[in-house]
């Protein structure tokens, strides 16, 4: 019965049933009721196909979450940690000092450095070199003028590599990378190194213990970064005036227990996540590296934490 209790507390906290949340969120996205529809009416045209794809994605995420919630497998990750952010106490860990590729968790550090060194209202013009990771798209394209705040959202919500690269180049890429590694050293992240701002380079490595320090820093000093990572309400107008949705690729975002964070994936890194979850009303940093199924691992970790004191 304990695991059932955990699941209901994770998914139904504050009286919200996850399935209802997903369906309502998806419907509100499609129907002309939200601020984005109003914005689209004012500034451009809607893209019906994009709305339908958004709905399909929302429902797919729901199915995946429910499947992993009910999984009975043990924690798959060989390296993880859970730290109480109020006390600094490690509540659960396995190989917390084992260095692995961080993948797009890197963007959490990128966001912190950008927030501290670049005016969020500053506008820059995107260039081909900024768009090198993914290339020009209908939304992020060479010649587009865009502000830092918008790039932060693109990097944290849809994990846009181009947006992360643009943030770094906005401050001078070499200088930006130096600031990333300098901040890691300041935070005592002794086994962490960054070679790029987006996480595509598998040489970007860190440990669960180090990344928990980064999560703690962001939680204390930049809660807005976590808030962005929990959002799924971000749209940009493309070249033709059509509003396109940037889907949140972190499918923990609808969970009441999830405060915010960043996921990642590379073949060399497998699935990763670093974020904050409310455990028994307390903010807890949870980092999972090299996982074959981070969703199932997170649910198993939450269950173990619950057995120590409850959600």
Secondary structure, DSSP 8 states (H G I E B T S, - for coil): -HHHHHHHHHHHGGG--HHHHHHHHHHHHHTTTSHHHHHHHHHSB--HHHHHHHHHHHHHHHHHHHHHHT-------SEEEEEETTT--EEEEESTT--EE-GGGHHHHHHHHHHHHS-TT-EEE--TTTTTTT---SSS-TT-EEEHHHHHHHHHHS--HHHHHHHHHHT-HHHHHHHHHHHHHHTT-TT-B-SSSSS-STT-EE-HHHHHHHHHHHHHH-HHHHHHHH----EEE-TTSBEEE---S-TTTT-TTEEEEEEEEETTTEEEEEEEEEETTEEEEEEEEEES-HHHHHHHHHHHHHHHH--
